[in-house]
Amino acid sequence: MTIAGDSARVEARRQRGRAHELRRQADEAEARAGRFELAHRTESETAKILAPLAGIGYHLLADRRWPGSKTAQVDMVVVGSAGVFIVDTKAWRDVAVHEGRITRGQEDVTDDIANLADLAWKTEAALAEIGLPPGEVHAVVALAGQRKVHAEVASVDVVGVHDLIAHITKRGRRLSPVRVDELLAAVLAHFPVIDEDQQVPVQVVVPATVLPREPDPLIETEELQDLLLDGVLDAPIEEWMAFLDPSQAKLIRRNFNGPARIRGAAGTGKTVVGLHRAAYLARATGGRVLFTTYIRTLPAVLESLLERLAPDMVGRVDFVNVHAFASRLLKERGVAFRVDALEAQRAFADAWNVIGASSPLRASRFTRRYWEEEIAHVIKGRGLTHFDQYADLARVGRKHALPVEIRQAVWDLYEAYSSNLRERRVCDFEDVVLLARDAVRQQPLERYDAVIVDEAQDLSCAMVSLLHSLVGDRADGLTLIGDGQQTIYPGGYTLGEVGISLAGRGVVLDVNHRNTAEILDFAKQMVADDQFVDIEGVDGAGDAVSAVTRSGPTPGIHRFTDRTEHDAALLARVEEVLRLVGTGRGDVGILTATNPQADKVKAVLDAANVPSVSLKHYAGKSSDMVRVGTIKRAKGLEFKQVLLPHVPAKLLADAPDTESVAARERRELDRRELYVGMTRARDGLWVGALGTNNRKD
C-alpha cells in the first residue's frame, strides 16, 4: 500500500542528492580552476623571468606535451648555449629538503620530483641520437615567488624562480649556434605542442631583452645584465665536451651487467667517452667514481676538464694514477712502506753485478734493461711468488721465448734483487701495487660505485686485479678503456689471468675524430707490421678505422745529422705554426722519447724566448705556453700541432737482418710509442730525425 506523499519524499531526496553532488562537483571544479589560475600566474611569472634569455639566443618553449602522454604537459623547456633545461614551476610553500627527500609542509612530494627526473632521463636518451651527452640535459623545479634557494633531489635541481637565469647562465657557453639549432629541432620533435590541430605556436618568441618597468621588479636590472653578459662572454668550452658523435653519446649511458671494455684506434674518442661516462655514473649512482690510468699527467688534466664539463660532479670523481692510488690506500691503512727509486736501482745493480760472464743473462742478444723489464712487468707485475708459476708462464707481450734454464737464472736475479731491497728497507713501485692489492683482499674498500681505467693496456696484471677488487663484477662497476696497438711498455697480461670475463660486454669505436686522414696514414706506417696479444687474449693487429672526419697537409720526416741544424729547424717550425690562424702556443706540443730530450728542447725554447711549460707540471689549465714533455706523459692528450724532435734516424729505417728477437721487441715498442706521439696531432705533424741510417728516400 502506497502512503500519500511517498513519491514526493523520494523525489525530494533524489533532488537533494543531486544538488549535493552538483555542489561537490562545483567545489572540485572551483578548486581545479583555482589551481589552474595559480599555475597560470606562476608559469607566467617564470616566463617573464626567463624572457631576457631570448635576447642572447635562447629558445623558450612553453606548455609542451609531456612525451608519451596525451594530457600531461611540461611548463617550459629552455634550449640554448648552456644546454637543455626542463623547467617545472611549483607554487609550493614550507618546502624542506632532508636526506634526499623533499616535503611541502607535512606532505612528502619526492615522487613529483622523481617524475621530472624520469623525464630528463628519457630526454637524454632521445637527444643522444644527435650526439648530446647526458650531462647537458637538466631538470629544474622552480619554486614560485622564491629566491636564493638551491637544493638537489633525485638529480633534479630545486631553485627559487628568481634564481633561474643565474642557474642557467652559470654553465656558460657550451654549444655553438649551429649546435643549438640542431638541438632545438630535436627538442621540438621530442616535446610536441599540446594540440597540433589548433596550430598552437611552436615557440614563445620574446623580442624584448629587458624586463618591463614594474613597481616591484622580478630581478634587479643591473644583476640581470651581469647574468646575461656572463652567458655571452664566458669562453666557450671545447665542442667535444658538449656535443659528441651519436654513437659516443649513447655509449656514455649504456648499461653493462658486469665489467666492460671500450676500445678503438687512436683518435676515436675513448678518453672523451670515459670522462663523460665518469660524470654520468657519478650522477646516476649518487656515489663516487674512480678514474685512473698508468700515466701521472693525465688524471690532473682530466680533473681540470671535469670542472668545465660537469662542475656539479667535481668532488664525486677521483682522478689519480694507479701508483698514487695504491700509495694513498696504504697510508690510510697504516701499512709501512718506503719508496726510493734511486736505492731500488742500486739494489738491482748490486744483484746484476754479481752475475758471472757465463750466465745466459749476459748473452749479447740481451741487455740489462731487458731483464729489469722482465722482473718489473712479468714477474712482479703479476705478483708471482714461486718459480713454478714463472716456469710455465706464457709471458704475454714478450717476443723472445725463454727455456727453463734461462728462467731459473732470471728467478735467481729476481730473488737477489728482492733480498737487496729488503736489506735497504725500501720498495719499488711494483711492490707498492702488490701491497695495496693484498691490503684490499684482506679488507675490502667500500668507497667506489664505479671504476674507469684509461689506457688499460699499459697496466700490469696486479694493477688490474687491485682495481677490479674495488667493485667486483657489479653492473657498470668496471670499465676498461684502451687500445692494444698503443701498448708502449714491455710485458702484458690477459683479462683471463685476472679472472675478468667481458662476456660480450665490449664496444669498439671506429670513427677517428681527432687526426686528419694524412696524419693517421702517416702514423700507421710505424705499426704496419706490428703484432701483439690483446688483453682479451687474442692476437691483434690494431682496430680498423671506418671513417676519418678531417683532412689536411701531409706530414714529412726532416732528417738532420747535426744537432745545431736540427734545433734551428725545430724553432723555425714553431714560429711557422704560431703564424697559423687560430693556433696559439698552448696548441703546440713538442714530444720526445725521454726526459733528457725534453729538457734539451725546453732549453732551446728558453734561449729563443719562446714561453713553454713542461708536461710534468701541466694540469690541464689553459696557458699561452708551448707544451713540452715525453710521449708517455702525452698519452690521452691532443694538440693542434705536434713536433717530434730527436727521433733516432735508425728507428725510421728498415730493421737490420741481424737484429735479435729482444732488439726487435724493443724496436716495436719504440715505434709504437712514436705512433702514439704522431696521433696526438690534430692539424699538423713535424718529425725531426737525428742521426744517420742506410734508408734511401
C-alpha atoms as one frame of an Amber mdcrd trajectory, in Angstrom:
protein
   0.000   0.000   0.000   1.438   3.361  -1.019   1.342   6.090   1.578   0.370
   9.538   0.310   3.389  11.736  -0.261   5.948   8.887  -0.536   6.756   9.651
  -4.156   7.262  13.331  -3.366   9.577  12.419  -0.477  11.654  10.135  -2.697
  11.913  12.798  -5.399  12.940  15.383  -2.802  15.728  13.090  -1.596  16.808
  12.455  -5.148  16.938  16.162  -5.945  18.785  16.954  -2.739  21.267  14.194
  -3.532  21.709  15.601  -7.000  22.146  19.109  -5.599  24.755  17.776  -3.152
  26.606  16.054  -5.963  26.470  19.174  -8.126  27.786  21.287  -5.252  30.573
  18.759  -4.719  31.466  18.856  -8.417  31.249  22.633  -8.391  33.576  22.804
  -5.395  36.012  20.474  -7.128  35.781  22.497 -10.332  36.332  25.693  -8.349
  39.361  24.143  -6.676  40.700  22.969 -10.021  40.107  26.395 -11.500  41.977
  27.905  -8.592  44.889  25.566  -9.139  44.954  26.305 -12.858  44.777  30.035
 -12.164  47.636  29.700  -9.695  49.579  27.627 -12.197  48.887  30.237 -14.864
  50.152  33.014 -12.632  53.254  31.145 -11.507  54.091  29.878 -15.008  53.566
  33.388 -16.383  55.932  34.685 -13.722  58.513  32.077 -14.786  58.108  33.068
 -18.441  58.618  36.752 -17.593  61.726  35.996 -15.577  63.226  33.855 -18.352
  62.232  36.246 -21.162  65.593  38.118 -21.271  67.332  34.869 -22.267  65.704
  35.172 -25.694  67.862  38.227 -26.298  71.070  36.159 -26.057  69.958  33.318
 -28.308  67.921  31.061 -26.028  64.646  29.458 -27.118  61.765  29.279 -24.621
  59.262  26.529 -25.383  56.168  26.901 -23.166  53.362  24.405 -22.427  54.762
  21.440 -24.326  53.290  17.964 -24.273  54.888  15.521 -21.845  56.382  12.851
 -24.166  54.225   9.726 -24.154  51.202  11.435 -22.547  48.054  12.804 -24.180
  47.203  15.228 -21.389  50.235  15.966 -19.193  52.308  18.987 -20.077  55.744
  20.446 -19.415  55.705  24.064 -18.241  58.831  25.239 -20.053  61.774  23.821
 -21.980  64.726  26.167 -22.391  67.211  25.452 -25.205  70.379  27.464 -25.643
  74.146  27.571 -25.473  74.128  26.239 -21.881  72.171  23.102 -22.820  68.589
  21.935 -22.278  66.615  22.846 -19.151  63.236  21.218 -18.421  61.519  23.638
 -16.044  58.517  22.775 -13.873  57.116  25.646 -11.773  55.685  24.788  -8.352
  53.697  27.160  -6.093  54.917  25.316  -3.010  55.409  26.827   0.429  57.129
  25.466   3.530  59.478  23.405   1.369  62.181  21.402   3.133  64.822  19.007
   1.782  66.309  16.360   4.057  68.329  13.236   3.220  67.289  13.263  -0.411
  63.560  13.735   0.280  61.519  16.897  -0.275  58.436  17.856   1.719  55.764
  20.509   1.308  54.560  21.160   4.814  53.812  17.676   6.119  53.411  16.160
   2.629  56.251  14.227   1.009  56.367  15.322  -2.645  59.544  13.480  -3.663
  57.617  11.374  -6.183  56.590  14.531  -8.053  60.273  15.409  -8.384  61.177
  11.843  -9.382  58.737  12.022 -12.304  60.628  15.023 -13.640  63.910  13.145
 -13.188  62.495  10.271 -15.253  61.524  12.728 -17.978  65.051  14.142 -18.045
  66.483  10.622 -18.273  64.268   9.781 -21.257  65.130  13.105 -22.866  68.831
  12.299 -22.514  68.244   9.070 -24.436  66.330  10.854 -27.194  68.933  13.601
 -27.618  71.837  11.149 -27.575  70.648  10.263 -31.076  72.062  13.602 -32.263
  75.182  13.393 -30.093  74.203  15.344 -26.966  75.910  13.963 -23.826  73.630
  13.256 -20.847  75.197  15.995 -18.732  73.706  18.664 -20.998  70.064  17.915
 -20.029  68.897  19.427 -16.740  65.632  19.019 -14.842  64.714  22.062 -12.744
  61.873  22.705 -10.302  61.317  26.465  -9.921  59.682  27.495  -6.656  57.306
  30.379  -7.441  57.995  33.660  -5.694  61.175  32.434  -4.039  64.854  33.329
  -4.363  68.210  32.142  -3.014  67.008  28.566  -2.842  69.045  25.700  -4.228
  68.821  22.007  -3.460  69.044  18.730  -5.347  66.513  15.917  -5.118  66.653
  12.786  -7.302  69.098  14.548  -9.689  66.619  17.458 -10.089  67.728  20.984
  -9.180  65.248  22.784  -6.932  65.752  26.557  -7.172  63.869  29.762  -6.459
  62.242  31.118  -9.590  64.213  34.360  -9.205  67.435  32.305  -9.374  66.573
  30.633 -12.689  68.588  32.876 -15.020  71.659  32.602 -12.799  71.208  28.838
 -12.632  71.140  28.580 -16.428  73.796  31.119 -17.393  76.353  29.931 -14.828
  77.080  26.998 -17.128  78.451  29.411 -19.723  78.604  28.829 -23.473  78.706
  25.114 -24.086  77.098  24.853 -27.518  77.778  26.749 -30.718  74.855  28.461
 -32.535  74.885  25.692 -35.141  74.663  23.023 -32.446  71.874  24.946 -30.685
  69.844  24.913 -33.917  70.355  21.150 -34.282  69.367  20.639 -30.677  66.279
  22.858 -30.968  64.940  20.785 -33.862  65.346  17.587 -31.844  63.732  19.114
 -28.733  60.737  20.366 -30.762  60.214  16.835 -32.039  60.553  15.316 -28.565
  58.260  17.836 -26.857  55.344  18.418 -29.302  52.726  21.118 -28.840  49.715
  20.229 -26.689  47.241  20.207 -29.608  48.759  20.223 -33.067  45.297  20.633
 -34.667  44.886  24.074 -33.099  48.058  25.388 -34.722  49.462  26.482 -31.398
  52.729  28.385 -31.961  55.666  26.055 -31.511  57.727  28.627 -29.679  57.316
  31.562 -27.364  59.049  34.413 -29.178  60.005  37.203 -26.802  61.715  40.021
 -28.726  62.285  42.250 -25.697  65.637  41.809 -23.965  64.788  43.991 -20.940
  62.061  43.332 -18.406  59.154  45.816 -18.424  59.042  48.511 -15.766  57.195
  47.327 -12.711  56.786  48.729  -9.232  58.404  45.587  -7.849  60.844  44.235
 -10.483  61.244  40.474 -10.597  65.034  40.864 -10.709  67.256  43.917 -10.457
  68.245  45.269 -13.875  71.951  45.526 -13.061  72.019  41.970 -11.719  70.160
  40.742 -14.810  72.629  42.416 -17.170  75.550  40.833 -15.332  73.973  37.380
 -15.619  73.239  37.787 -19.326  76.762  39.040 -20.001  78.160  36.012 -18.183
  76.143  33.813 -20.511  77.527  35.581 -23.590  81.117  36.426 -22.682  82.263
  33.254 -20.949  84.853  31.438 -23.032  83.147  28.570 -24.861  84.148  25.075
 -23.808  85.650  22.644 -26.290  82.956  21.240 -28.562  83.675  17.627 -27.584
  82.541  18.439 -24.041  79.006  19.274 -25.098  78.446  17.534 -28.446  79.635
  14.097 -29.482  79.208  11.552 -32.197  75.799   9.900 -31.543  77.461   6.517
 -31.010  79.654   8.065 -28.314  76.745   9.866 -26.638  74.700   6.662 -26.459
  77.660   4.671 -25.169  78.037   7.030 -22.195  74.581   5.993 -20.913  74.846
   2.333 -21.815  74.305  -0.158 -19.006  76.566  -3.214 -18.693  75.757  -6.106
 -16.359  79.409  -6.609 -15.455  82.947  -5.494 -16.382  83.034  -3.824 -19.798
  85.640  -2.651 -22.271  85.706   0.272 -24.685  88.418   0.016 -27.294  89.341
   1.638 -30.578  92.248   3.027 -32.552  93.930   6.313 -31.672  91.735   9.388
 -32.135  88.364   7.633 -31.812  87.417   9.442 -28.601  87.925   6.731 -25.976
  89.172   9.072 -23.236  86.405  11.579 -24.042  83.779   8.868 -23.613  85.454
   7.736 -20.403  85.378  11.234 -18.914  81.720  11.745 -19.835  80.868   8.293
 -18.503  82.581   9.048 -15.186  80.398  12.138 -14.745  77.289  10.217 -15.830
  77.869   7.305 -13.436  78.608   9.652 -10.536  75.358  11.488 -11.225  73.311
   8.334 -11.843  74.544   6.339  -8.840  74.831   9.244  -6.426  78.122   7.668
  -5.328  81.812   8.068  -6.059  83.726   7.093  -9.190  87.449   6.371  -9.525
  89.076   7.376 -12.828  92.593   6.028 -13.056  95.384   5.335 -15.510  99.087
   4.493 -15.570 100.341   7.968 -16.501 100.737  10.661 -13.827  99.918  13.613
 -16.095  96.511  12.570 -17.423  94.497  12.463 -14.147  95.284  16.104 -13.305
  94.359  17.170 -16.833  91.073  15.245 -16.770  90.184  16.602 -13.334  90.635
  20.117 -14.709  88.454  19.273 -17.707  85.702  17.883 -15.457  85.491  21.260
 -13.723  84.256  22.657 -17.033  82.467  19.599 -18.373  80.406  18.783 -15.266
  81.091  21.245 -12.444  78.332  19.660 -10.363  80.294  16.398 -10.262  83.580
  17.871  -9.027  84.488  16.033  -5.840  82.442  12.995  -6.817  85.014  11.653
  -9.310  88.521  10.906  -8.027  91.280  11.273 -10.629  94.522   9.583  -9.647
  97.097   7.359 -11.320  97.399   3.778 -10.119 100.648   4.160  -8.184  99.380
   7.241  -6.340  96.116   5.458  -5.528  97.995   2.468  -4.136 100.235   4.722
  -2.026  97.263   6.629  -0.571  95.486   3.401   0.254  98.480   2.024   2.150
  98.869   5.253   4.098  95.168   5.192   5.015  95.544   1.616   6.247  98.700
   2.382   8.219 100.835  -0.013   6.146 104.512   0.929   6.448 106.469   1.252
   3.198 109.189   3.459   1.743 109.688   4.012  -1.971 113.152   5.097  -3.032
 113.724   4.802  -6.766 117.460   5.506  -6.522 118.001   2.893  -3.826 115.943
   0.413  -5.833 118.225   0.999  -8.837 121.255   0.368  -6.668 119.653  -2.803
  -5.306 119.203  -4.127  -8.840 122.711  -3.038  -9.874 124.206  -4.973  -6.974
 122.228  -8.075  -7.927 123.221  -7.710 -11.582 126.908  -7.160 -10.932 127.381
 -10.497  -9.181 126.163 -12.419 -12.231 129.059 -14.148 -13.941 130.017 -13.649
 -17.587 128.958 -17.203 -18.379 125.377 -16.615 -17.285 122.816 -16.857 -20.107
 121.547 -13.455 -18.957 124.849 -11.953 -20.161 124.360 -13.189 -23.738 124.878
 -10.479 -26.362 121.323 -10.752 -27.644 120.053  -9.475 -24.283 120.592  -6.288
 -22.325 120.404  -5.448 -18.624 117.320  -3.365 -19.403 115.594  -6.416 -20.857
 115.917  -8.302 -17.562 114.918  -5.294 -15.479 111.724  -5.124 -17.510 111.208
  -8.893 -17.222 111.265  -8.691 -13.427 109.201  -5.498 -13.164 106.486  -6.251
 -15.709 106.334 -10.040 -15.991 107.222 -11.342 -12.525 106.343  -8.517 -10.134
 103.646  -7.258 -12.496 101.773 -10.471 -11.704 102.903 -10.855  -8.114 104.498
 -14.255  -8.742 105.858 -15.815  -5.558 107.059 -19.277  -6.695 109.362 -20.271
  -9.529 106.881 -22.895 -10.702 104.455 -20.066 -11.517 107.088 -18.414 -13.697
 108.417 -21.609 -15.262 105.166 -22.278 -17.131 104.080 -18.664 -17.721 103.074
 -17.645 -21.247 104.825 -14.218 -20.822 102.239 -12.281 -22.828 103.799  -9.415
 -24.758 107.381 -10.714 -24.756 108.628 -11.934 -28.110 111.695 -13.939 -27.055
 110.965 -17.459 -25.825 112.891 -18.401 -22.675 113.818 -22.015 -21.905 113.533
 -23.147 -18.308 117.258 -22.774 -17.546 117.188 -19.099 -18.507 114.008 -18.599
 -16.490 115.782 -20.110 -13.493 118.594 -17.605 -13.928 116.046 -14.766 -14.139
 114.371 -16.015 -10.965 117.713 -16.091  -9.157 118.281 -12.477 -10.228 114.801
 -11.568  -9.003 115.417 -13.181  -5.606 118.748 -11.384  -5.239 117.119  -8.069
  -6.129 114.289  -8.670  -3.651 116.792  -9.509  -0.925 118.717  -6.317  -1.633
 115.507  -4.279  -1.372 114.712  -5.821   1.999 118.214  -5.096   3.279 117.793
  -1.446   2.285 114.230  -1.406   3.700 112.845   0.124   0.520 110.181  -0.765
  -2.045 109.951  -0.239  -5.755 106.734   0.914  -7.418 105.677  -2.632  -8.249
 105.866  -3.540  -4.554 103.509  -0.682  -3.676 100.850  -2.029  -6.043 101.199
  -5.562  -4.672 100.931  -4.330  -1.074  97.772  -2.377  -1.942  96.265  -5.354
  -3.762  96.858  -7.594  -0.744  95.512  -4.939   1.651  92.214  -4.758  -0.264
  91.988  -8.541  -0.402  92.257  -8.639   3.389  89.907  -5.715   3.985  87.714
  -4.592   1.054  87.467  -0.897   0.257  83.795   0.097   0.109  84.235   3.535
  -1.401  83.521   3.460  -5.117  80.425   2.592  -7.124  82.395   2.521 -10.364
  85.994   2.402 -11.588  87.076   3.614 -15.025  90.543   2.680 -16.261  92.018
   4.610 -19.183  94.933   3.213 -21.218  94.187  -0.156 -19.617  96.672  -1.912
 -21.882  99.545  -0.157 -20.050  98.659  -1.575 -16.634 100.084  -4.699 -15.051
  98.104  -7.772 -14.077  98.424  -6.803 -10.397  97.138  -3.285 -11.068  94.021
  -4.545 -12.837  93.454  -7.076 -10.063  93.622  -4.283  -7.462  91.137  -2.102
  -9.345  88.778  -4.986 -10.102  88.632  -5.850  -6.393  87.214  -2.374  -5.639
  83.943  -3.053  -7.494  83.989  -6.723  -8.467  81.620  -7.831 -11.213  78.760
  -5.498 -10.300  76.786  -3.832 -13.097  78.584  -0.787 -14.542  81.311  -1.311
 -11.956  84.487  -1.666 -14.031  85.073  -0.023 -17.403  88.380  -0.693 -19.161
  89.358   1.708 -21.936  92.294   1.304 -24.265  93.937   0.185 -27.481  96.388
  -2.710 -27.659  98.113  -1.006 -30.587  99.229   1.739 -28.199 100.928  -0.592
 -25.709 104.315   1.019 -25.051 105.518  -0.980 -22.054 107.061  -4.456 -22.209
 105.166  -7.450 -20.999 101.411  -7.515 -20.757  98.510  -9.511 -19.375  95.190
 -11.006 -20.326  91.906 -10.439 -18.543  91.631 -14.193 -18.071  94.696 -14.076
 -15.788  92.850 -11.589 -13.545  89.615 -13.566 -13.558  87.675 -10.953 -15.533
  85.162 -12.057 -18.145  83.724  -9.498 -20.548  81.154 -11.952 -21.917  80.307
  -9.784 -24.916  80.471  -6.514 -22.989  82.932  -4.940 -25.396  82.400  -1.895
 -27.617  84.629  -0.712 -30.467  84.790   2.955 -31.510  85.846   3.187 -35.138
  85.481   6.817 -36.287  88.576   8.989 -35.961  87.550  12.499 -34.908  90.997
  13.817 -33.988  93.556  13.329 -36.734  93.487  14.310 -40.353  93.482  11.402
 -42.772  97.009  12.353 -43.809  98.373  12.299 -40.248  96.687   8.977 -39.496
  98.031   7.311 -42.653 101.499   8.662 -41.914 101.424   7.370 -38.317 100.191
   3.926 -39.344 103.482   3.315 -41.136 105.103   2.977 -37.710 102.944  -0.032
 -36.779 102.142  -1.505 -40.177 103.733  -4.875 -39.353 103.095  -4.805 -35.616
 101.563  -7.841 -33.944 100.527  -8.000 -30.291  98.434 -10.047 -27.867  95.386
  -8.073 -26.804  94.244  -8.054 -23.166  91.313 -10.233 -24.229  93.869 -12.911
 -25.074  93.693 -12.819 -28.869  96.353 -11.844 -31.381  95.764  -8.315 -32.594
  96.931  -6.034 -35.360  95.099  -2.858 -34.334  91.443  -1.901 -34.638  90.359
  -0.619 -38.028  89.044   2.907 -38.541  85.871   3.095 -40.623  85.991   6.847
 -41.218  88.206   9.875 -40.701  86.307  13.153 -40.475  89.123  15.594 -41.258
  91.869  16.197 -43.829  94.956  18.408 -44.045  98.576  18.645 -45.209 100.750
  15.545 -45.462 103.401  15.283 -42.719 107.021  14.660 -43.555 110.234  13.468
 -41.939 113.012  16.052 -41.737 116.444  14.453 -41.439 119.463  16.009 -39.751
 122.952  14.798 -38.943 123.823  17.874 -36.900 122.026  18.856 -33.701 122.508
  22.586 -34.292 120.781  22.301 -37.643 118.069  20.159 -36.040 117.372  22.706
 -33.283 117.240  25.602 -35.747 114.691  23.743 -37.871 112.675  22.961 -34.744
 112.476  26.652 -33.813 111.591  27.592 -37.375 108.708  25.102 -37.321 107.418
  26.517 -34.028 107.453  30.038 -35.474 105.725  28.780 -38.618 102.810  27.092
 -36.842 102.296  30.058 -34.497 101.632  32.218 -37.541  98.704  29.991 -38.497
  95.270  31.437 -37.821  93.779  30.108 -34.604  96.955  28.452 -33.333  98.321
  29.680 -30.026 101.341  28.496 -28.105  99.101  26.337 -25.939  98.006  24.433
 -29.059 101.562  23.236 -29.753 103.003  20.078 -28.224 106.673  19.122 -28.572
 107.041  15.490 -27.581 110.156  13.376 -27.074 111.010   9.817 -26.123 112.944
  10.699 -22.955 113.011  13.338 -20.225 116.604  14.444 -21.054 115.499  15.092
 -24.645 112.537  17.122 -23.381 114.906  19.146 -21.181 117.093  19.901 -24.219
 114.058  21.093 -26.200 112.953  23.340 -23.354 116.437  24.839 -23.139 116.316
  25.629 -26.869 112.921  27.329 -26.468 114.087  29.284 -23.406 117.133  30.545
 -25.299 114.825  31.751 -28.092 112.423  33.387 -25.581 109.582  31.049 -26.516
 107.384  30.507 -23.406 106.927  26.821 -22.619 105.695  24.545 -19.839 106.773
  21.003 -19.048 104.098  18.331 -19.132 105.439  17.335 -15.710 103.738  20.466
 -14.388 100.790  20.630 -16.797  97.388  20.124 -15.152  95.041  20.989 -17.999
  94.808  24.693 -17.256  94.817  26.961 -20.291  98.011  28.977 -20.775  99.795
  30.614 -23.674 102.842  28.361 -23.483 104.156  25.575 -25.698 103.757  22.145
 -24.050 106.975  20.113 -23.810 107.295  16.592 -22.473 107.621  12.908 -23.201
 105.248  10.965 -25.403 104.357   8.806 -22.398 103.140  11.873 -20.492 101.133
  12.985 -23.512  99.041   9.797 -23.691  95.367  10.748 -23.678  96.151  14.346
 -24.722  95.983  16.061 -28.098  97.376  19.215 -29.711  96.638  21.122 -32.902
 100.295  20.954 -33.850 102.755  18.267 -32.751 106.513  18.313 -33.190 108.539
  15.134 -32.603 112.230  16.071 -32.369 115.246  13.886 -31.531 113.779  10.821
 -33.255 116.640   8.350 -33.871 117.056   8.001 -37.615 117.660   4.263 -37.272
 114.191   3.871 -35.742 112.685   5.073 -39.020 114.859   2.790 -41.133 114.220
  -0.831 -42.026 115.231  -3.335 -39.359 118.620  -4.981 -39.975 118.598  -8.674
 -40.854 120.856  -9.436 -37.891 118.507  -7.890 -35.319 117.885 -10.155 -32.323
 114.418 -11.058 -31.107 114.930  -8.981 -27.960 116.100  -5.982 -30.020 113.132
  -6.381 -32.361 110.779  -6.340 -29.383 112.322  -3.080 -28.147 112.167  -1.624
 -31.652 108.454  -2.445 -31.939 107.753  -0.812 -28.582 109.668   2.312 -29.606
 107.843   2.546 -32.920 104.504   2.095 -31.148 105.489   4.962 -28.882 106.292
   7.056 -31.948 102.869   6.135 -33.340 101.275   7.353 -30.109 103.172  10.645
 -30.393 102.142  11.158 -34.012  98.480  10.511 -33.284  98.408  13.287 -30.647
  98.351  15.716 -33.618  95.091  17.171 -34.876  96.106  19.503 -37.714  99.850
  19.305 -38.286 102.786  16.974 -37.604 106.551  17.594 -37.870 109.117  14.825
 -37.325 112.796  15.643 -36.813 115.086  12.619 -37.313 118.591  12.937 -35.907
 121.495  10.670 -36.871 122.351   8.539 -39.865 120.899   5.378 -41.363 121.003
   3.399 -44.548 117.497   4.229 -45.673 117.084   5.609 -49.177 114.475   8.382
 -49.516
